[in-house]
């Protein structure tokens, strides 16, 4: 093939952050375990592009053969254009590189006469001798009460939107949307209950699914084919209007659509929007789920607060214990991501993951950052607290309080319905910017209903993003990190809802996560009266809502943790 550059992303063909072990190609070649990144491999260099969440982690996990660079808007594409010589051949797996990226890369390299060489025979696979077995189970049986809208209703609404838009076909390349649309869940991933597949819906209602599952019918209803059959299937379409999200569409799918003189419609966003909006029944489930999850976290925090005095506990051991508390819930399925328990300087590694063999003993005199969540039949949770077992320097307390002020700023915010996520992000960060502080990750990400713990498009970050919509569930997680010293992050999940105090043009947030903030780290003097009132009211609700789940000792302990300041 004579390639000069090869591209290998972290994601699989569905573009998800979590991938099956048999698709963890980037981890195999580099050792990097983060959820986002792309490698550019040349004859002489190996470069890994990662975003700010993973910079420290990548430097720790990669050996000297690798160079770590910042992943920002198309920075890896710009690197190729600026560094590769004229006439070079760039190889990639067209199932893994997205159509939008290939289009942009092609537009930028024409002047240098680069050649893009798609090859379905992935080069990493060719050297992966002990690749885990590829297997996909059938969708899981699920209690129908958690599917509050019927498949027929969803399909009818989608078909009506297709007719209005003049569409013949919609191609769904994101498994969370597939699962939402036809009310199924799966166990293809360790932390996300998705069934991995592509779905093609014709305007007449005919559904075809393409996956690695071997059954011809899924749930005795939906035609299922091996995913490799998708390309010849698409090539049969001629002169059709076909909607697909090119940001998440494998380039091989987009190229196959073009062969039949079909028109690709990129601006049909109905499904990606509606699938993120929770209805009234789902919202009730979400509220109940977060109460039980909050109680499990409080039980863990009580346990570790008492045990740390006399026992050495590693980060990994603590993460297992936290999972045990959640697993006692009858609706518990799995953790929603690998729990982050990071003592001292490990807390500055934004997505640190403790491993059994080399995790640290939790230090009694340092901060402990705990970022964790659960998948339940009635919801998905994600919550972060930073705690202290001993008194901390005043500087640490002050920084904690500034992060708390940022958190409260979002929680209390009322905003116009057209407000974009990046505009809200600036309001939140301003509480830290005033003191010369900031954090290298987004302020909030969407969360599914027993789907992905990261759900898009709802997002609050520096990048331009669409307006938030009532019914979306999103995180509120400002932070601050000092390399080799500590990390502070405070995260709750919030529901976007119509503002009760204003007219319908305004939205606000309802906090649904319940767990106390560390009162020994709060500098009251830095808080304004409205912030103090919010905090005291929140702590009152934490205790009053969770006490029913706690034993006597846990209740007394939580009472002290939620005392008014």
C-alpha positions as CSV (number, residue, x, y, z in Angstrom):
1,X,0.0,0.0,0.0
2,X,3.0,2.3,0.5
3,X,1.4,4.6,3.1
4,X,3.2,7.5,4.7
5,X,0.6,8.4,7.4
6,X,-2.0,6.2,9.1
7,X,-5.0,7.5,11.2
8,X,-6.4,5.6,14.1
9,X,-9.1,7.2,16.3
10,X,-10.2,6.1,19.8
11,X,-13.8,5.6,18.6
12,X,-15.4,2.6,16.9
13,X,-17.6,2.8,13.8
14,X,-20.4,4.2,15.9
15,X,-18.4,7.2,17.1
16,X,-19.0,6.5,20.8
17,X,-16.7,7.3,23.7
18,X,-17.0,3.8,25.2
19,X,-16.0,1.0,22.8
20,X,-16.0,-2.8,23.1
21,X,-12.7,-4.4,24.1
22,X,-12.3,-5.8,20.6
23,X,-12.5,-2.3,19.1
24,X,-10.1,-0.7,21.5
25,X,-7.4,-0.2,18.8
26,X,-6.0,3.0,20.1
27,X,-5.4,1.5,23.5
28,X,-3.8,-1.5,22.0
29,X,-1.2,0.5,20.0
30,X,-0.5,3.2,22.6
31,X,-1.6,2.2,26.1
32,X,-3.9,5.2,26.3
33,X,-7.2,4.4,28.0
34,X,-9.0,7.8,27.7
35,X,-12.4,8.1,25.9
36,X,-11.3,10.6,23.2
37,X,-8.3,11.0,21.0
38,X,-6.8,10.2,17.6
39,X,-3.4,8.9,16.6
40,X,-1.4,10.0,13.6
41,X,1.3,7.5,12.8
42,X,4.1,8.2,10.3
43,X,7.2,6.3,9.4
44,X,9.2,8.2,12.0
45,X,6.6,9.6,14.4
46,X,3.7,8.6,16.5
47,X,1.5,11.5,17.7
48,X,-1.6,11.3,19.9
49,X,-4.0,14.2,19.9
50,X,-6.1,14.4,23.1
51,X,-8.3,17.1,24.6
52,X,-7.5,18.9,27.9
53,X,-9.2,16.2,30.0
54,X,-6.5,13.7,29.1
55,X,-3.3,15.6,28.6
56,X,-1.7,14.5,31.9
57,X,-3.1,11.0,31.6
58,X,-1.7,10.5,28.2
59,X,1.7,11.7,29.2
60,X,1.7,9.1,32.0
61,X,0.4,6.2,29.9
62,X,2.4,6.7,26.7
63,X,6.0,5.7,26.3
64,X,8.8,7.8,24.7
65,X,7.8,6.7,21.2
66,X,4.8,9.0,21.4
67,X,4.3,12.8,21.3
68,X,1.1,14.2,23.0
69,X,-0.6,17.1,21.3
70,X,-3.7,19.1,22.1
71,X,-6.9,18.0,20.4
72,X,-9.0,21.0,19.5
73,X,-11.1,21.9,16.5
74,X,-9.6,19.9,13.7
75,X,-6.0,20.4,15.1
76,X,-5.0,16.9,13.9
77,X,-6.1,17.8,10.4
78,X,-4.2,21.1,10.5
79,X,-1.1,19.1,11.7
80,X,-1.2,16.9,8.6
81,X,-1.6,19.8,6.3
82,X,1.3,21.7,7.9
83,X,3.7,18.8,8.4
84,X,3.2,16.2,5.6
85,X,5.1,16.6,2.4
86,X,3.6,16.9,-1.0
87,X,2.4,13.7,-2.6
88,X,2.2,11.6,0.6
89,X,-0.4,8.8,1.0
90,X,-2.7,8.9,4.0
91,X,-4.4,5.6,5.0
92,X,-7.5,5.2,7.2
93,X,-10.3,2.8,8.0
94,X,-13.4,4.3,6.4
95,X,-15.6,2.7,9.0
96,X,-13.8,4.7,11.7
97,X,-13.1,8.1,10.3
98,X,-16.2,10.3,10.1
99,X,-17.5,11.7,6.9
100,X,-17.2,15.3,8.1
101,X,-13.6,14.9,8.9
102,X,-12.7,13.3,5.6
103,X,-14.5,16.1,3.7
104,X,-12.6,18.7,5.6
105,X,-9.3,16.9,5.3
106,X,-9.8,16.4,1.5
107,X,-10.6,20.1,1.0
108,X,-7.3,21.1,2.8
109,X,-4.9,18.7,1.1
110,X,-5.8,19.1,-2.5
111,X,-3.2,21.8,-3.0
112,X,-0.5,19.4,-1.6
113,X,-1.6,16.6,-3.8
114,X,-2.0,14.2,-0.9
115,X,-3.7,10.8,-1.6
116,X,-6.4,9.5,0.8
117,X,-6.4,5.7,0.9
118,X,-9.5,4.1,2.5
119,X,-9.0,0.5,3.5
120,X,-11.6,-1.6,5.4
121,X,-8.8,-4.0,6.4
122,X,-7.7,-2.0,9.5
123,X,-3.9,-2.0,9.8
124,X,-4.1,-2.3,13.6
125,X,-6.2,-5.4,13.4
126,X,-3.5,-7.0,11.1
127,X,-1.0,-6.9,14.0
128,X,-3.4,-7.5,16.9
129,X,-2.6,-11.1,17.6
130,X,-4.6,-11.5,20.8
131,X,-7.6,-9.3,19.9
132,X,-10.6,-10.1,22.1
133,X,-13.3,-12.2,20.5
134,X,-15.9,-10.2,18.5
135,X,-19.4,-11.0,19.8
136,X,-22.7,-9.2,20.1
137,X,-25.6,-10.5,22.2
138,X,-29.2,-9.8,21.4
139,X,-31.1,-6.9,23.0
140,X,-31.9,-7.3,26.7
141,X,-35.4,-7.8,28.0
142,X,-36.6,-4.7,29.6
143,X,-39.6,-3.8,31.8
144,X,-42.0,-1.9,29.5
145,X,-42.9,0.6,32.2
146,X,-39.6,2.3,31.7
147,X,-40.4,2.9,28.0
148,X,-43.0,5.6,28.4
149,X,-43.6,6.2,24.7
150,X,-44.5,3.4,22.3
151,X,-42.3,2.6,19.3
152,X,-45.3,3.1,17.0
153,X,-45.8,6.6,18.4
154,X,-42.1,7.5,17.9
155,X,-42.0,6.1,14.4
156,X,-45.1,7.9,13.4
157,X,-43.8,11.2,14.6
158,X,-40.5,10.7,12.9
159,X,-42.2,9.7,9.6
160,X,-44.3,12.8,9.7
161,X,-41.2,15.0,10.2
162,X,-39.6,13.1,7.3
163,X,-42.6,13.9,5.0
164,X,-42.5,17.5,5.9
165,X,-38.8,17.7,5.1
166,X,-39.3,15.7,1.9
167,X,-37.1,12.8,3.0
168,X,-37.2,9.3,1.7
169,X,-34.7,7.7,4.1
170,X,-33.2,8.4,7.5
171,X,-29.9,6.6,8.5
172,X,-29.2,6.4,12.2
173,X,-25.5,5.9,13.0
174,X,-25.6,6.6,16.7
175,X,-26.7,3.6,18.8
176,X,-28.3,5.7,21.6
177,X,-30.8,7.1,19.0
178,X,-31.5,3.6,17.7
179,X,-32.1,2.3,21.2
180,X,-34.3,5.3,22.0
181,X,-36.4,5.0,18.8
182,X,-37.3,1.3,19.0
183,X,-37.2,0.9,22.8
184,X,-34.4,-1.5,23.2
185,X,-31.3,-1.7,25.4
186,X,-28.3,-4.0,25.2
187,X,-25.2,-5.2,27.0
188,X,-22.6,-4.6,24.3
189,X,-20.7,-2.2,26.5
190,X,-19.6,-2.4,30.2
191,X,-20.9,0.9,31.3
192,X,-23.6,1.9,28.8
193,X,-26.6,-0.3,28.1
194,X,-26.6,0.1,24.4
195,X,-27.3,-2.3,21.5
196,X,-24.7,-1.3,18.9
197,X,-26.0,-1.0,15.4
198,X,-27.1,1.2,12.5
199,X,-30.7,1.7,11.6
200,X,-32.2,2.6,8.2
201,X,-35.8,3.9,8.2
202,X,-37.7,4.4,5.0
203,X,-40.5,6.9,4.9
204,X,-43.0,4.0,4.5
205,X,-42.0,2.9,8.0
206,X,-39.8,0.0,6.9
207,X,-36.9,-0.6,9.4
208,X,-33.6,-2.4,8.8
209,X,-30.9,-2.8,11.4
210,X,-27.3,-3.6,10.7
211,X,-25.1,-5.0,13.5
212,X,-22.7,-7.7,14.6
213,X,-25.6,-9.8,16.0
214,X,-26.3,-13.0,14.2
215,X,-30.1,-13.1,14.4
216,X,-32.2,-12.3,11.4
217,X,-34.9,-10.8,13.6
218,X,-34.4,-8.6,16.7
219,X,-37.2,-8.8,19.2
220,X,-39.1,-10.9,16.6
221,X,-39.8,-7.7,14.8
222,X,-36.9,-5.9,13.2
223,X,-34.9,-7.2,10.2
224,X,-31.3,-7.5,11.2
225,X,-28.3,-7.9,8.9
226,X,-24.5,-8.0,9.4
227,X,-23.2,-4.5,9.3
228,X,-21.1,-5.3,6.3
229,X,-24.3,-5.7,4.3
230,X,-25.2,-2.0,4.9
231,X,-23.0,-0.7,2.1
232,X,-24.6,-2.9,-0.7
233,X,-28.0,-2.1,0.9
234,X,-27.3,1.7,0.5
235,X,-26.0,1.4,-3.0
236,X,-29.5,0.3,-4.1
237,X,-30.9,3.8,-3.3
238,X,-31.2,6.0,-6.4
239,X,-32.1,9.7,-6.5
240,X,-33.3,9.7,-2.9
241,X,-33.3,12.4,-0.2
242,X,-31.4,10.8,2.6
243,X,-30.9,12.3,6.0
244,X,-27.7,11.4,8.0
245,X,-25.6,13.2,10.6
246,X,-22.2,13.5,8.9
247,X,-20.5,14.3,12.2
248,X,-21.2,10.8,13.4
249,X,-21.4,9.0,10.1
250,X,-18.6,6.7,9.0
251,X,-17.1,8.1,5.7
252,X,-17.8,4.8,3.9
253,X,-21.5,5.2,4.5
254,X,-21.6,8.8,3.1
255,X,-19.6,7.7,0.1
256,X,-21.9,4.9,-0.6
257,X,-24.9,7.2,-0.5
258,X,-23.4,9.5,-3.0
259,X,-22.9,6.7,-5.6
260,X,-26.6,6.6,-6.4
261,X,-27.0,10.3,-7.1
262,X,-28.8,10.7,-3.8
263,X,-29.0,14.0,-1.9
264,X,-27.5,13.9,1.6
265,X,-29.6,16.1,3.9
266,X,-27.5,17.3,6.9
267,X,-29.9,19.6,8.7
268,X,-32.5,17.1,9.8
269,X,-32.0,17.2,13.5
270,X,-35.4,16.1,14.8
271,X,-34.3,12.7,16.1
272,X,-31.1,13.9,17.8
273,X,-33.1,16.6,19.5
274,X,-36.2,14.7,20.6
275,X,-34.2,11.7,21.9
276,X,-32.5,14.0,24.5
277,X,-35.8,15.5,25.8
278,X,-37.2,13.6,28.8
279,X,-41.0,13.4,29.2
280,X,-42.9,13.8,32.4
281,X,-42.9,10.1,33.4
282,X,-39.1,9.8,32.6
283,X,-38.5,12.9,34.7
284,X,-40.3,11.3,37.7
285,X,-38.1,8.2,37.3
286,X,-35.0,10.3,37.1
287,X,-35.9,12.2,40.3
288,X,-36.5,8.9,42.2
289,X,-33.4,7.3,40.8
290,X,-31.1,10.2,41.9
291,X,-32.5,10.1,45.4
292,X,-31.5,6.4,45.8
293,X,-28.1,7.1,44.1
294,X,-27.4,10.0,46.3
295,X,-28.2,7.9,49.4
296,X,-25.7,5.2,48.1
297,X,-23.0,7.9,47.8
298,X,-23.7,9.3,51.3
299,X,-23.4,5.8,52.7
300,X,-20.1,5.4,51.0
301,X,-18.8,8.8,52.3
302,X,-19.9,7.9,55.8
303,X,-18.1,4.5,55.5
304,X,-14.8,6.0,54.2
305,X,-14.9,8.8,56.7
306,X,-15.0,6.3,59.6
307,X,-12.6,3.7,58.1
308,X,-9.9,6.0,56.9
309,X,-9.0,6.9,60.5
310,X,-7.6,3.4,61.3
311,X,-7.3,1.6,58.0
312,X,-5.2,2.0,54.8
313,X,-7.5,2.1,51.8
314,X,-6.4,2.3,48.2
315,X,-8.2,4.3,45.6
316,X,-9.2,1.0,43.8
317,X,-10.5,-0.6,47.0
318,X,-12.6,2.5,47.6
319,X,-14.0,2.4,44.1
320,X,-15.1,-1.2,44.6
321,X,-16.8,-0.4,47.9
322,X,-18.6,2.5,46.2
323,X,-19.9,0.2,43.5
324,X,-21.1,-2.3,46.2
325,X,-23.3,0.4,47.8
326,X,-24.9,1.3,44.5
327,X,-25.3,-2.4,43.5
328,X,-27.6,-3.0,46.5
329,X,-30.3,-1.1,44.6
330,X,-32.7,-3.4,42.8
331,X,-32.7,-1.3,39.7
332,X,-28.9,-1.2,39.4
333,X,-27.4,-2.4,36.1
334,X,-23.8,-1.2,36.2
335,X,-21.6,1.8,36.9
336,X,-22.2,4.5,34.2
337,X,-18.4,4.9,33.7
338,X,-15.2,3.7,35.6
339,X,-15.3,5.5,38.9
340,X,-12.7,8.2,39.5
341,X,-11.3,8.1,43.0
342,X,-8.2,10.2,43.0
343,X,-6.2,11.2,46.1
344,X,-3.9,14.2,46.2
345,X,-2.1,14.9,42.9
346,X,-4.1,12.2,41.1
347,X,-7.1,14.5,41.4
348,X,-5.4,16.8,38.8
349,X,-5.7,14.0,36.2
350,X,-9.2,14.9,35.1
351,X,-10.3,11.4,34.1
352,X,-7.9,9.4,36.3
353,X,-8.9,5.8,36.7
354,X,-7.5,3.8,39.7
355,X,-6.3,0.3,38.8
356,X,-6.0,-2.6,41.2
357,X,-2.2,-3.1,40.8
358,X,-0.9,0.5,41.1
359,X,-3.6,2.7,42.7
360,X,-2.4,4.8,45.6
361,X,-3.3,4.6,49.3
362,X,-5.8,7.4,50.0
363,X,-3.9,10.1,51.9
364,X,-5.7,11.4,55.0
365,X,-4.2,14.9,54.7
366,X,-5.0,15.4,51.0
367,X,-8.2,16.0,49.1
368,X,-10.0,13.1,47.6
369,X,-11.9,13.6,44.3
370,X,-14.8,11.2,43.7
371,X,-16.5,11.2,40.3
372,X,-18.9,8.3,39.8
373,X,-22.3,7.3,38.6
374,X,-24.7,4.4,38.0
375,X,-26.9,2.9,35.3
376,X,-30.3,2.0,36.6
377,X,-33.4,0.8,34.8
378,X,-35.0,4.2,35.7
379,X,-32.1,6.5,35.0
380,X,-28.4,7.4,34.6
381,X,-26.5,9.2,37.2
382,X,-23.2,11.1,37.3
383,X,-22.0,13.0,40.4
384,X,-18.7,14.4,41.7
385,X,-17.7,15.5,45.2
386,X,-14.3,16.6,46.5
387,X,-13.8,15.8,50.2
388,X,-11.3,16.3,53.0
389,X,-10.5,14.2,56.0
390,X,-8.3,16.8,57.7
391,X,-8.1,20.6,57.8
392,X,-6.7,22.1,54.6
393,X,-4.6,25.2,53.8
394,X,-6.7,28.4,53.4
395,X,-5.7,28.6,49.7
396,X,-7.3,25.2,49.1
397,X,-10.5,26.2,50.9
398,X,-10.7,29.4,49.0
399,X,-10.3,27.6,45.6
400,X,-13.0,25.0,46.6
401,X,-15.3,27.9,47.5
402,X,-14.8,29.6,44.1
403,X,-15.6,26.3,42.4
404,X,-18.7,26.1,44.5
405,X,-19.7,29.6,43.5
406,X,-19.4,28.7,39.9
407,X,-21.5,25.6,40.5
408,X,-24.2,27.7,42.3
409,X,-24.1,30.2,39.5
410,X,-25.3,27.6,37.0
411,X,-27.8,26.0,39.5
412,X,-29.5,29.4,40.1
413,X,-29.4,30.6,36.5
414,X,-32.5,31.8,34.7
415,X,-31.9,32.3,31.0
416,X,-33.7,33.0,27.7
417,X,-34.8,30.0,25.7
418,X,-32.4,30.8,22.9
419,X,-29.3,31.0,25.1
420,X,-26.5,28.8,23.8
421,X,-24.4,26.4,26.0
422,X,-21.3,28.4,25.4
423,X,-23.0,31.6,26.7
424,X,-23.9,29.8,29.9
425,X,-20.4,28.4,30.1
426,X,-18.9,31.9,30.3
427,X,-21.3,32.9,33.1
428,X,-20.2,29.9,35.2
429,X,-16.5,30.3,34.5
430,X,-16.6,34.1,35.4
431,X,-16.7,33.1,39.1
432,X,-13.3,31.5,38.6
433,X,-11.9,33.9,36.0
434,X,-12.3,36.8,38.6
435,X,-9.5,35.1,40.6
436,X,-7.4,34.0,37.6
437,X,-8.7,30.4,37.7
438,X,-10.1,28.1,35.1
439,X,-10.5,24.4,34.1
440,X,-9.7,22.5,30.9
441,X,-12.9,20.7,30.3
442,X,-16.6,21.5,29.6
443,X,-19.0,22.8,32.2
444,X,-21.7,20.4,31.3
445,X,-22.7,17.4,29.1
446,X,-26.0,15.8,28.3
447,X,-27.0,12.6,30.1
448,X,-29.4,10.0,28.7
449,X,-32.2,8.0,30.3
450,X,-30.6,4.7,30.9
451,X,-28.4,5.4,27.9
452,X,-25.1,7.2,27.6
453,X,-23.7,9.2,30.5
454,X,-22.5,11.6,27.8
455,X,-25.4,12.5,25.4
456,X,-25.2,15.1,22.7
457,X,-26.1,17.7,21.5
458,X,-26.8,19.3,24.9
459,X,-23.5,20.7,26.1
460,X,-22.2,23.6,28.1
461,X,-18.6,24.4,27.0
462,X,-16.4,27.1,25.4
463,X,-17.3,25.7,22.0
464,X,-20.3,27.1,20.1
465,X,-23.2,24.9,20.9
466,X,-27.0,24.9,20.3
467,X,-29.5,26.3,22.8
468,X,-30.6,24.0,25.6
469,X,-34.2,22.7,25.6
470,X,-36.7,22.0,28.4
471,X,-36.5,18.3,29.3
472,X,-32.8,17.8,28.7
473,X,-30.7,16.4,31.6
474,X,-27.2,18.0,31.8
475,X,-24.3,18.1,34.2
476,X,-23.1,21.1,36.2
477,X,-19.4,20.4,36.9
478,X,-16.9,23.3,37.2
479,X,-13.5,22.5,38.6
480,X,-9.9,23.5,39.2
481,X,-6.8,21.4,39.0
482,X,-3.2,22.0,40.2
483,X,-0.8,19.5,38.7
484,X,0.8,17.1,41.2
485,X,-1.2,18.7,44.0
486,X,-5.0,18.3,43.9
487,X,-8.1,18.4,41.8
488,X,-11.5,20.0,42.8
489,X,-14.6,19.2,40.8
490,X,-18.2,19.7,42.0
491,X,-20.9,18.0,39.9
492,X,-24.6,17.6,40.0
493,X,-27.1,16.8,37.3
494,X,-29.7,19.3,36.5
495,X,-32.9,19.2,34.4
496,X,-33.6,22.1,32.0
497,X,-37.2,23.3,32.6
498,X,-39.5,26.2,32.0
499,X,-38.9,28.9,34.5
500,X,-41.5,29.0,37.2
501,X,-40.8,32.7,38.1
502,X,-40.8,34.0,34.5
503,X,-42.8,33.7,31.3
504,X,-42.4,30.9,28.8
505,X,-39.4,32.6,27.1
506,X,-37.1,31.7,30.0
507,X,-35.6,28.5,31.3
508,X,-34.0,27.4,34.5
509,X,-32.4,24.4,36.1
510,X,-33.7,21.9,38.6
511,X,-30.9,20.1,40.5
512,X,-31.8,16.4,40.8
513,X,-28.5,15.1,42.4
514,X,-28.5,15.0,46.2
515,X,-25.3,14.8,48.2
516,X,-23.7,17.3,50.6
517,X,-20.8,19.5,49.7
518,X,-17.8,19.4,52.1
519,X,-18.6,22.1,54.7
520,X,-15.1,22.0,56.2
521,X,-13.7,23.3,52.8
522,X,-16.2,26.2,52.4
523,X,-15.1,29.7,53.2
524,X,-18.3,31.4,54.1
525,X,-16.8,34.9,53.8
526,X,-16.4,34.4,50.1
527,X,-20.1,33.6,49.5
528,X,-22.8,36.2,48.8
529,X,-26.0,36.0,50.7
530,X,-27.9,34.5,47.7
531,X,-25.2,31.8,47.4
532,X,-25.5,31.0,51.1
533,X,-29.2,30.8,50.9
534,X,-29.0,28.4,47.9
535,X,-26.4,26.2,49.7
536,X,-28.4,26.0,53.0
537,X,-31.6,25.2,51.1
538,X,-29.8,22.6,49.0
539,X,-28.4,20.9,52.2
540,X,-31.8,21.0,53.8
541,X,-33.2,19.1,50.8
542,X,-30.3,16.7,50.8
543,X,-31.0,15.7,54.4
544,X,-34.8,15.7,54.2
545,X,-34.8,13.6,51.0
546,X,-32.1,11.1,51.9
547,X,-32.7,10.4,55.6
548,X,-35.3,7.8,54.9
549,X,-32.6,5.6,53.2
550,X,-30.1,5.9,56.0
551,X,-29.5,4.2,59.3
552,X,-29.3,6.1,62.6
553,X,-25.5,6.6,62.5
554,X,-25.5,7.7,58.9
555,X,-28.4,10.1,59.5
556,X,-26.6,11.7,62.5
557,X,-23.4,12.1,60.4
558,X,-25.3,13.6,57.4
559,X,-27.1,16.0,59.8
560,X,-23.7,17.5,60.7
561,X,-22.6,17.6,57.1
562,X,-25.6,19.6,56.1
563,X,-25.8,22.1,59.0
564,X,-26.5,25.6,57.8
565,X,-23.5,27.9,57.5
